[in-house]
């Protein structure tokens, strides 16, 4: 049974209600049902459902269309529901799972989708599922593959937590495995073998001495990073390992493609066997576009680069420049003490409202 969402209520109250509807990835149906039912009450919106993703569109014949998106799922609850209000460091915060990542942003979307009957551009509001799990399950990715026409637009805003400031684009990410071969032997007679694990010292030394690049893209400076994140070797404590594998994660500036990122890593680790196991291209911020400039002006904030990968990259792959903008400190996402500063919810609501009605 869907929970009744009163979208005429205060955005803070909407945030509380949707946070208390538990929607851990794979369990989004109740919240999706509630969102669908609430939005269908507004005749200025065309409401479309795809799995547990809800798309709501204005069709006013405006010259341009923008997409404003947010995911409705969360990571598992950690004794942090129902949500509670606290006074912390002279700010009131809403504590609980999903408050930062990213139901406060979704609440802002819902409030404005219901209230803005005559925005200055046509708006596609997207509320999607399965963001916090395997990329192949991502609801936004599913829509982009199966119904790309639903995501058409000249500019997109992803309401991911960004401390209520604009974060343009995002870095790309690539994971590679560096494989080191040896010869197995009894550890009492190591001279009979060749220790593959000892060979890890070479790549690890490269990583320890690596100086991250800083790359300017569309006026924003993206800091890259290159780190070992996993090391596996050996089958027993008395056996010299004949294979060692170092998993390396490279976060690269959005001016690079994944092909260029791979070529760069092969140069850095020249002489070592390297296999790409996963990658996702980044997204340019597109801040030179009129829509982006107007958005930055409406928020009244200075744009910053997004170092982590977000779904703005999916919009970039569709040829749609996108930025991240939402309430909440991204450092609190997924944390047991997840909490959003309440003032940031209102700040984001006001900024988006100004942008869409100016």
VEXPAVEX-47509 format. One record per residue (C-alpha): x, z, y; residue number from 1. Coordinates in pm, whole numbers. Each point is the difference from the previous one (the first is absolute). Example, Ala and Ser with C-alpha at 12.3 -4.5 7.8 and 13.67 -1.06 7.14 Angstrom:
2
+--------+--------+--------+-----+
:     c1 :     c3 :     c2 : seq :
+--------+--------+--------+-----+
:   1230 :    780 :   -450 :   1 :
:    137 :    -66 :    344 :   2 :
+--------+--------+--------+-----+
***
This chain:
358
+--------+--------+--------+-----+
:     c1 :     c3 :     c2 : seq :
+--------+--------+--------+-----+
:      0 :      0 :      0 :   1 :
:    162 :   -106 :    330 :   2 :
:     69 :    268 :    258 :   3 :
:   -189 :    -57 :    324 :   4 :
:    246 :   -103 :    272 :   5 :
:   -135 :     45 :    352 :   6 :
:    211 :   -249 :    196 :   7 :
:   -165 :    113 :    324 :   8 :
:    171 :    338 :    -35 :   9 :
:    336 :     92 :    149 :  10 :
:    303 :   -176 :   -152 :  11 :
:    145 :    339 :    -96 :  12 :
:   -314 :     84 :   -197 :  13 :
:     15 :   -339 :   -173 :  14 :
:    361 :     74 :    -94 :  15 :
:    -95 :    333 :   -157 :  16 :
:   -283 :   -150 :   -202 :  17 :
:    194 :   -293 :   -145 :  18 :
:    304 :    216 :    -76 :  19 :
:   -219 :    233 :   -207 :  20 :
:   -119 :   -296 :   -208 :  21 :
:    285 :      1 :   -253 :  22 :
:    126 :   -356 :    -46 :  23 :
:    326 :     12 :   -191 :  24 :
:    106 :   -355 :    -93 :  25 :
:   -237 :   -127 :   -268 :  26 :
:   -275 :    237 :    111 :  27 :
:   -104 :   -168 :    326 :  28 :
:   -354 :    -98 :   -105 :  29 :
:   -188 :    291 :    159 :  30 :
:    174 :    -44 :    333 :  31 :
:    -37 :   -380 :    -15 :  32 :
:   -373 :     42 :    -74 :  33 :
:    -36 :    235 :    296 :  34 :
:    184 :   -234 :    237 :  35 :
:   -199 :   -302 :   -117 :  36 :
:   -334 :    178 :     43 :  37 :
:     94 :    133 :    345 :  38 :
:    118 :   -336 :    136 :  39 :
:   -299 :   -193 :   -134 :  40 :
:   -216 :    198 :    243 :  41 :
:    154 :   -195 :    290 :  42 :
:   -150 :   -350 :     47 :  43 :
:    296 :   -129 :    204 :  44 :
:    219 :     24 :   -312 :  45 :
:     17 :   -228 :   -301 :  46 :
:     99 :    229 :   -288 :  47 :
:    175 :   -140 :   -309 :  48 :
:    119 :    191 :   -305 :  49 :
:    291 :    -95 :   -226 :  50 :
:     50 :    256 :   -276 :  51 :
:     42 :    327 :    188 :  52 :
:    107 :   -174 :    322 :  53 :
:   -247 :    -37 :    285 :  54 :
:     29 :   -271 :    268 :  55 :
:   -218 :     15 :    311 :  56 :
:      4 :   -292 :    248 :  57 :
:   -141 :    -77 :    340 :  58 :
:   -102 :   -363 :     37 :  59 :
:    -43 :    -41 :    375 :  60 :
:    169 :   -338 :     35 :  61 :
:    291 :    143 :    195 :  62 :
:    303 :   -220 :     63 :  63 :
:    224 :    228 :   -206 :  64 :
:    -32 :    237 :   -295 :  65 :
:    211 :    305 :    -82 :  66 :
:     19 :    200 :   -323 :  67 :
:     13 :    381 :     -1 :  68 :
:     70 :    146 :   -343 :  69 :
:     53 :    328 :   -180 :  70 :
:      9 :    121 :   -359 :  71 :
:   -248 :    257 :   -129 :  72 :
:    195 :    137 :   -296 :  73 :
:    242 :    293 :     -6 :  74 :
:    271 :    141 :   -221 :  75 :
:   -112 :    285 :   -233 :  76 :
:   -144 :    316 :    151 :  77 :
:    236 :    301 :      8 :  78 :
:   -229 :    295 :     67 :  79 :
:    -58 :   -146 :    350 :  80 :
:   -372 :    -80 :     -7 :  81 :
:   -241 :     73 :    159 :  82 :
:    167 :    -57 :    336 :  83 :
:     53 :    287 :    245 :  84 :
:     79 :     36 :    370 :  85 :
:    307 :    195 :    110 :  86 :
:    168 :     78 :    330 :  87 :
:    361 :   -103 :    -51 :  88 :
:    274 :    -11 :    265 :  89 :
:   -260 :      9 :    279 :  90 :
:   -182 :   -301 :   -151 :  91 :
:   -313 :     -2 :   -210 :  92 :
:     55 :   -180 :   -329 :  93 :
:   -226 :   -107 :   -285 :  94 :
:    167 :    100 :   -327 :  95 :
:    -69 :   -168 :   -332 :  96 :
:     51 :   -298 :   -227 :  97 :
:    -57 :   -333 :    172 :  98 :
:     -4 :    136 :    354 :  99 :
:    320 :   -191 :     81 : 100 :
:      9 :   -271 :   -265 : 101 :
:   -232 :   -127 :    117 : 102 :
:   -358 :    114 :     38 : 103 :
:     33 :    104 :    364 : 104 :
:     80 :   -365 :     73 : 105 :
:   -289 :   -112 :   -221 : 106 :
:   -234 :    233 :    191 : 107 :
:    106 :   -166 :    326 : 108 :
:    -77 :   -339 :   -156 : 109 :
:   -343 :    113 :   -117 : 110 :
:    -94 :    152 :    335 : 111 :
:     98 :   -313 :    195 : 112 :
:   -144 :   -245 :   -255 : 113 :
:   -339 :    167 :     44 : 114 :
:     11 :     40 :    379 : 115 :
:    164 :   -318 :    129 : 116 :
:   -282 :   -252 :    -17 : 117 :
:    155 :   -231 :    262 : 118 :
:    381 :     10 :    -37 : 119 :
:    205 :   -250 :    201 : 120 :
:    118 :   -165 :   -323 : 121 :
:   -165 :    -33 :   -339 : 122 :
:    119 :    281 :   -225 : 123 :
:     41 :     19 :   -376 : 124 :
:      9 :    363 :   -112 : 125 :
:    160 :     45 :   -344 : 126 :
:    -20 :    317 :   -211 : 127 :
:    194 :    -60 :   -320 : 128 :
:     88 :    171 :   -327 : 129 :
:    304 :     61 :   -221 : 130 :
:    271 :      7 :    268 : 131 :
:    181 :    302 :   -142 : 132 :
:     67 :   -149 :   -344 : 133 :
:    150 :   -313 :   -155 : 134 :
:     12 :   -288 :    247 : 135 :
:   -182 :   -225 :   -247 : 136 :
:   -311 :    222 :     36 : 137 :
:      2 :      9 :    382 : 138 :
:   -345 :    -82 :    138 : 139 :
:    135 :   -181 :    305 : 140 :
:    219 :   -212 :   -226 : 141 :
:   -299 :    -73 :   -223 : 142 :
:   -206 :   -119 :    297 : 143 :
:    289 :   -213 :    131 : 144 :
:     24 :   -173 :   -340 : 145 :
:   -370 :    -38 :    -80 : 146 :
:   -169 :    -18 :    340 : 147 :
:    265 :    -74 :    263 : 148 :
:   -266 :   -124 :    243 : 149 :
:   -108 :    364 :     45 : 150 :
:    338 :     82 :    153 : 151 :
:     20 :   -290 :    245 : 152 :
:    105 :    104 :    350 : 153 :
:    257 :    -44 :    273 : 154 :
:    126 :    360 :     -8 : 155 :
:    -36 :    307 :   -221 : 156 :
:     24 :    376 :     40 : 157 :
:     64 :    221 :   -302 : 158 :
:   -112 :    357 :     75 : 159 :
:    287 :    157 :   -195 : 160 :
:    129 :    329 :    146 : 161 :
:    242 :    -70 :    284 : 162 :
:    -33 :    310 :    222 : 163 :
:   -251 :   -193 :    212 : 164 :
:    263 :   -245 :    121 : 165 :
:     50 :   -368 :    -79 : 166 :
:    242 :    -73 :   -284 : 167 :
:     67 :   -371 :    -23 : 168 :
:     34 :   -190 :   -326 : 169 :
:    195 :    163 :   -281 : 170 :
:    326 :    -26 :   -193 : 171 :
:      8 :   -185 :   -327 : 172 :
:    103 :    173 :   -322 : 173 :
:    194 :   -112 :   -306 : 174 :
:    108 :    183 :   -314 : 175 :
:    288 :   -127 :   -211 : 176 :
:    171 :    121 :   -315 : 177 :
:    379 :     -4 :    -25 : 178 :
:     93 :    -13 :   -369 : 179 :
:    338 :    126 :   -118 : 180 :
:    118 :    -71 :   -355 : 181 :
:    233 :    204 :   -220 : 182 :
:     72 :     69 :   -367 : 183 :
:   -166 :    284 :   -192 : 184 :
:    223 :    261 :   -170 : 185 :
:      3 :    364 :   -107 : 186 :
:     79 :    223 :    298 : 187 :
:    273 :    168 :   -208 : 188 :
:    176 :   -337 :    -17 : 189 :
:    -81 :   -159 :    338 : 190 :
:    304 :   -230 :    -17 : 191 :
:   -184 :   -188 :   -272 : 192 :
:   -268 :   -102 :    251 : 193 :
:    -50 :    -87 :    365 : 194 :
:   -206 :    229 :    224 : 195 :
:   -263 :   -203 :    186 : 196 :
:   -106 :    304 :    204 : 197 :
:    346 :     36 :    150 : 198 :
:    -31 :   -354 :    130 : 199 :
:   -287 :    115 :    218 : 200 :
:    259 :    145 :    238 : 201 :
:     62 :   -348 :    146 : 202 :
:   -356 :    -82 :    112 : 203 :
:    -64 :    362 :     99 : 204 :
:    308 :     -8 :    221 : 205 :
:   -131 :   -317 :    167 : 206 :
:   -331 :    177 :     64 : 207 :
:    160 :    321 :    126 : 208 :
:    203 :   -193 :    257 : 209 :
:   -275 :   -242 :     98 : 210 :
:    -87 :    -11 :    370 : 211 :
:   -368 :    -97 :     48 : 212 :
:    -67 :   -306 :    213 : 213 :
:   -216 :     20 :    311 : 214 :
:   -184 :   -326 :     61 : 215 :
:   -207 :    -92 :    306 : 216 :
:   -323 :   -187 :    -77 : 217 :
:   -250 :    -93 :    270 : 218 :
:    136 :    267 :    231 : 219 :
:      2 :    283 :   -257 : 220 :
:    312 :    129 :   -175 : 221 :
:    -46 :     48 :   -375 : 222 :
:    244 :    227 :   -184 : 223 :
:     78 :   -120 :   -351 : 224 :
:     98 :    225 :   -291 : 225 :
:    170 :    -42 :   -336 : 226 :
:     -9 :    282 :   -252 : 227 :
:     42 :     79 :   -368 : 228 :
:   -328 :    152 :   -118 : 229 :
:     44 :     17 :   -380 : 230 :
:    291 :     16 :   -245 : 231 :
:    -45 :    -26 :   -376 : 232 :
:    259 :      4 :   -277 : 233 :
:     74 :    139 :   -344 : 234 :
:   -194 :     83 :   -315 : 235 :
:    153 :    336 :    -96 : 236 :
:    238 :    264 :    132 : 237 :
:    269 :    -90 :   -254 : 238 :
:     -9 :   -378 :     42 : 239 :
:    194 :   -207 :    252 : 240 :
:   -267 :   -210 :    178 : 241 :
:     27 :   -374 :    -49 : 242 :
:   -239 :    -80 :    286 : 243 :
:    -80 :    147 :    339 : 244 :
:   -265 :   -122 :    244 : 245 :
:    -13 :     85 :    369 : 246 :
:   -329 :    -69 :    178 : 247 :
:     51 :    -82 :    367 : 248 :
:   -267 :    -21 :    269 : 249 :
:     62 :   -226 :    299 : 250 :
:   -226 :     27 :    307 : 251 :
:     61 :   -312 :    206 : 252 :
:   -104 :   -114 :    347 : 253 :
:   -307 :   -228 :     21 : 254 :
:    213 :   -286 :    131 : 255 :
:    137 :    -37 :   -356 : 256 :
:   -190 :   -158 :   -288 : 257 :
:     33 :    150 :   -347 : 258 :
:    220 :   -301 :    -90 : 259 :
:    238 :     86 :    284 : 260 :
:    -11 :    368 :    -95 : 261 :
:     99 :    -81 :   -358 : 262 :
:    286 :   -225 :    116 : 263 :
:    122 :    281 :    225 : 264 :
:      0 :    253 :   -285 : 265 :
:    189 :   -238 :   -227 : 266 :
:    262 :    -22 :    272 : 267 :
:     18 :    378 :     42 : 268 :
:     31 :     55 :   -377 : 269 :
:    214 :   -305 :    -74 : 270 :
:    144 :     13 :   -349 : 271 :
:   -280 :    216 :   -144 : 272 :
:   -296 :   -108 :   -215 : 273 :
:   -311 :     36 :    217 : 274 :
:   -367 :    -54 :    -91 : 275 :
:   -291 :      8 :    247 : 276 :
:   -280 :    213 :   -147 : 277 :
:   -245 :     21 :    292 : 278 :
:    -34 :   -121 :    358 : 279 :
:   -245 :    -29 :    288 : 280 :
:     66 :   -191 :    319 : 281 :
:    -30 :    180 :    332 : 282 :
:   -212 :    -97 :    299 : 283 :
:     99 :   -106 :    349 : 284 :
:   -181 :    198 :    272 : 285 :
:   -117 :   -300 :    202 : 286 :
:      9 :    202 :    321 : 287 :
:     42 :   -316 :    208 : 288 :
:   -361 :   -102 :    -74 : 289 :
:   -263 :     63 :    271 : 290 :
:   -214 :    203 :   -244 : 291 :
:    297 :    223 :    -85 : 292 :
:     99 :     43 :    365 : 293 :
:   -356 :     97 :     87 : 294 :
:     -8 :    243 :   -291 : 295 :
:    325 :    168 :    106 : 296 :
:   -132 :     30 :    354 : 297 :
:   -329 :    152 :   -121 : 298 :
:    182 :    264 :   -205 : 299 :
:    225 :     94 :    291 : 300 :
:    292 :     52 :   -239 : 301 :
:    343 :   -150 :    -47 : 302 :
:     20 :   -206 :   -322 : 303 :
:    231 :    119 :   -278 : 304 :
:    114 :   -175 :   -318 : 305 :
:   -150 :     96 :   -336 : 306 :
:    284 :     75 :   -241 : 307 :
:   -213 :     44 :   -310 : 308 :
:   -195 :   -280 :   -171 : 309 :
:   -373 :    -10 :     69 : 310 :
:   -286 :   -242 :    -58 : 311 :
:     66 :   -168 :    335 : 312 :
:    228 :   -215 :   -215 : 313 :
:   -306 :   -135 :   -181 : 314 :
:   -138 :   -120 :    332 : 315 :
:    337 :   -149 :     88 : 316 :
:     -5 :   -196 :   -327 : 317 :
:   -333 :   -147 :    115 : 318 :
:    155 :    -99 :    332 : 319 :
:   -168 :    284 :    192 : 320 :
:    227 :    220 :    217 : 321 :
:    -83 :    368 :    -43 : 322 :
:     88 :    347 :    124 : 323 :
:    -46 :    352 :   -133 : 324 :
:   -201 :    239 :    218 : 325 :
:   -173 :    316 :   -112 : 326 :
:    -21 :    377 :     35 : 327 :
:    233 :    227 :   -194 : 328 :
:    369 :     54 :    -59 : 329 :
:    114 :   -232 :   -282 : 330 :
:    244 :    271 :   -109 : 331 :
:   -305 :    207 :   -101 : 332 :
:   -147 :   -275 :   -219 : 333 :
:    -28 :    112 :   -366 : 334 :
:    127 :    350 :     88 : 335 :
:   -178 :    307 :   -137 : 336 :
:    -31 :    121 :    362 : 337 :
:   -139 :   -333 :    121 : 338 :
:   -163 :     53 :    339 : 339 :
:    -89 :   -214 :    302 : 340 :
:      7 :    109 :    363 : 341 :
:   -364 :    -29 :    105 : 342 :
:     84 :   -128 :    349 : 343 :
:    164 :   -304 :   -160 : 344 :
:   -330 :   -100 :   -161 : 345 :
:   -166 :    -14 :    341 : 346 :
:    301 :   -174 :    152 : 347 :
:    -17 :   -280 :   -257 : 348 :
:   -377 :    -32 :     38 : 349 :
:     31 :    -36 :    377 : 350 :
:    288 :   -249 :    -20 : 351 :
:   -176 :   -229 :   -247 : 352 :
:   -324 :     26 :    194 : 353 :
:    176 :    -96 :    325 : 354 :
:    172 :   -294 :   -167 : 355 :
:   -322 :   -136 :   -152 : 356 :
:   -211 :     42 :    312 : 357 :
:    240 :    -74 :    288 : 358 :
+--------+--------+--------+-----+
***
